[in-house]
Amino acid sequence: MRIVDFHCDVLCKLLLDEQLTFEQSKPGALDVTYERLRDSNTQLQTFAIYIPQLLNGRLEPILESIDLFKQRIQSCEHMELIRTAEDLERCVNEGKTGALLSLEGVDGLQGRLSLLRIVHELGVRAAGLTWNHANWAADGALEPRGSGLTGKGRAFVEECNKLDIIVDVSHLSERAFWDTTEVSARPVIASHSNCRSLCDHTRNLTDEQIHALIDSGGMIGVTYVPWFVANTETVTISQLISHIEHICALGGSSQLMLGSDFDGIDRYIADLQQPLDVSKLHDELLKHYSPAVVEGIMSKNALDFLRRQLPRVK
């Protein structure tokens, strides 16, 4: 079993607590650690650059987060920053753990495409326009007015396409989601969202949105956030699998991936609290699907998508 996880918030915790380390982290501090990624056979982990409200709106915390990534995560033995499709292939062939940098909210870029190009040079390969609020680019999922992309937001998506930066729609309002899929000439992803028809949360995707992602060649990362899975006091792996089953029924079995949101949550699905627990999800999936389909969900679908979407060395 190999794992690709398209979303975790380790960098935010490192940004807020300078005493934390990614390697040999103190118990209870981080869900995702270097040792857990290695021991769980995680082939690739996406690290979100999420800037909390107190620090948001400036470029400096984004740059500090990238520096933290390079100093504390990329510096670990067998960790490799993935910038290109060639990096990905080398990482897979050499048995290393790949690390992808994603920007979760572009507030700190201040509407300037030059700053997007700078963070691209520093290794960012995916970007979501906003978190749950409104900013200069778009309205988020919890913004009451529910508007779409701004003019600068549209230009941002177009520039991401030019740079081969993958656009992430997980936190967008519905109108901004549809604006993004209209503007983007490349497939987009929902890195950590589930099905609204099964759990009525505004961060989840409607069936129409799921169909749009499937039809355009995009990807959907099912997430372990309990309140995106079910409205029950205890949430189980079986309930998470119901979301996978629903996306498969809509024709998306080859476009499913995982987006845990580890280190971004303070409540967990039962028996699914850190990377080593993902083996339990794998084993439960094998009761429902063929080994080939399960391998796709766990890692292969996401790796194939990245092979198509990451830039290639010219």
N, C-alpha and C positions, 0 to 999 in steps of 0.2 A: 504493500500500500504506500503510495506517495500522495502528498497533499500540496495543493496550491490554495492559498488563502489570500483573497483580494482586499482585505481591510483589517487593520488593527490600529490602535491609538497609543502605542508604546511611546512615540516621540512626544506626545503631549505630556505624558507623565514625566518623561526625562526633562522636558522644558521647565516644568513646574517644581521639580525636586532635584536639585543638583547632586544630592547624595545617592540617587539611584544609579545603578549600573545595569547594563543589559546582560553582561556575563556575570555569573555567580550572584545574581540578584538576591536580596534578602527575602525570606519566605513571605508570601502574601503581598509583595510589592507590585509585581508584574504578572499578568497572565501569560504573556509571551516573553520567553527568555531564549537566549542562545542555546542553552542546553536542551530546553524543551523542543525547539525547532529541530535540532539534530536528532534527538531521541525519538521524535514522532515521525521522522523521515519527511519533513516538510521540504518540498523541492523549491518553492518560491513563496515568499511572504511580501505582501504590499504593506508599506509603512505610510500611513497618512500623515501629512503635515496639517494638523488641526490647531489653530490658534484660539485659545479661549477668549471670551468676550473682554476680559480685563486687559489683554494685550493686543487685541485685534485692531486691524486698520493700518498697521505699519509694516514696512518691509522687513525691519530688523528681526522680529521673532521668526519669520519664515527662514531668513538666512541663518539664524541661530539654530533652528531645528535641523536644517541641512547639515550644519557643522556638527551638531550632536550625533546625527546619523553617521557621518564620516568618522568621528572620533570614537564613538562607543559601539556602533553596530557593524559598519563596514570593516572596522579594524579587527574584528573577531576572525579567527582562523576559519577557513571554509565558507565565509560569507562573501558574496560577490554582488556588487551593484550592477543591475541590468539596465543598460542604456540602449542596446541594439539587439537585433535578432541573433547576431553572431555571439554576443555575450550570453544570451540565453542558451544557445546550443552548447557553448563551451561549459557553461555551468551544469547543464544536464549531463553531458558526457563525462565530466570530471567528478560528478557526485557532490557538487557544492550546493549550498543553499542560496538561491537567488534572492535579491532584495530589490523591489521596485518602489520608487518614490512617487507618491501621489499627493497633490495639493487639494485639501478639503476646504474649499472656500477661498476666493481670490481677493478678498477685501484688501489685503496688504499690498496688492499689485497696483491699487489706486487708479485703475482704468488705463494703465500705461502698458501697451503691448511690448515696449522695450524691456520692461521688467519680466514679462512672461518669457521673452527670449533669453534673458539672463538666467532665470531659474531652470530653463530647459538646458542651458549649457552646464549647469551644476548637477543635472541628472534627473530632473522631474520628467516623468513620462506619462502621467495621468493627472487629470484635474476635474474637480467638481466646482461649479461656478459659485455656489454659496452653501452655507449650512442651512439651518431652518428659517433664517430670517431673510430680510431684503438687503441687498447691497447694490453697488454701482452696476452690477452685471445682470442680476436676475432677482426674482422673488423666490424664497424658499418655501418648503412644504407647509410650514406653520405660519407664514405671513398672511394675515387676515384678508388683505385685498386680493391675493391670488393673481397678481399680474405675471407677465412673461419676461422675456429677455428685453433688456434695454438695447439701444443702438450699439453701445460699447460692448454689451454682452454678445451681440451677434458678431461683432468684429473679433471678439475674443475666440469664439468657436471657430471662425474661419482661420484665425492664426494658428490655433491648435491643430487644425487639419494640415496646414502647411508644414508644421513642425513635427508631425506624427505624434502629437500628444493625444492620448486617448481621453475623450470627454466622458465624464461620469455624471449621470442624471439622478442619482439616488436621492439627493436632498432637495430637488427642485419642486416648485409648484407644478400642478398639472399643466397650466398654460405654458410655463417655461419649459417643461418637458417637451411639449409639442412644438414649440418654437425651435428648440435645440435639434430635434430630429428633422425638422424642415430645413434648418440652416446647414447642418453638418453633412458634408459629402462623404464622410466615413462612418462606419458603424460606431455606435456609442454603447456604453455599459451602464447598468445599475449595479454598482459594486456590492451593496449591502441593503437589499430590499426584499420583501416577501409579497404575498398575494393578498390584495385587499378584499377579494371575495371570500377569503377564509378568515381574515382578521381585519376588521374595519379601522385601520389606522392610516392617517394621511401620508405617512412615510412609505406605505406599501403601494404596490402597483395595481392598477385596474387591469382587467383582462384585455382591454383595448391597448393599454400601454405594453403589456406583455407581448401581444400579437405584433405590435409595431417593432419592438426590439428583435423579435424572432425574424420577422419579414426582412429587416434591414441587415441581418447578420450580426446583431449585437449580442451582448452577454448579460446574464442575470445571476448575481451572487446571492444565493439564499443566506440569510443572516440568522445568528443565534440569539438575537435580542428577544427576550421572552415576550415582551409586550407587542412585538411585531408578529409573533407566532400564534398566540391564543390569549383570550381574556380570562384565563383561569389562574388560580392562586399558584399552582404548581404546573409548570410547562415541561413536557417530555420530548424526547427525541422522536417518538412516534408522531407527535403533533407537528414537529418540524418537517418530517417526511411527507405529511399531507400537502405541504406547500410544494415540495418537489414533485409529488404525484400530479398536482394540479398543473404545474408548468409543463410537465411531460404530456399531459392530456391535451394541452394547447399546441403541442408540436415542438416543444423547446428542449427535448432531452439532450441534444447535442450542443445547446447553448447555456446549459446550467453550469455554475461553478459555486464556490464557497466564498462567503464574505463575513467572517465570524463577528467582527466588531469587538474582539477581545481587547481589554484595557480601555474600552469606551463605555462599558456597562458596569453596574454595581449589583446586578441581579442576573442569575444564570438559568439556562435550561438545566433540568436535573441531569447530572452525570455528564455535563458538557461545559466545563469551566476553564479549560486550557488546552493547548495543542495535543497533549498526550491523550486526552479524552476523545479526540476525533476518531480514533479507532473504533469506538463504540457506535458512532454514526455510520462508519464504513460497514461494520458487521451487520447492523440493522438494515442498511440499504441492500445488502446481499440477499436478504430474505424476500425482497420485492423485485429485484432487477438482476439482469445477467451481469457477470463480472465485467464485461466490456462497457456496459452502460455505467456501472458504478465507477470504474476507472475514469470514464469521461467526466463524471461529476466531481470526483475527488481531485483530478489534476489535468487530464489530457485535454478536455475542452478548452480550458483556460490557456494551456501551453500552446495549443494549435492557434488560438485567437491571437496570442502575442506574437507568434511566428509570422502571422500575416500583417499585424499592425505596427510592430516596432520598426523603427528605421533600420536600414541596412547600410553597412559601411560602403561608401562609394569609391 
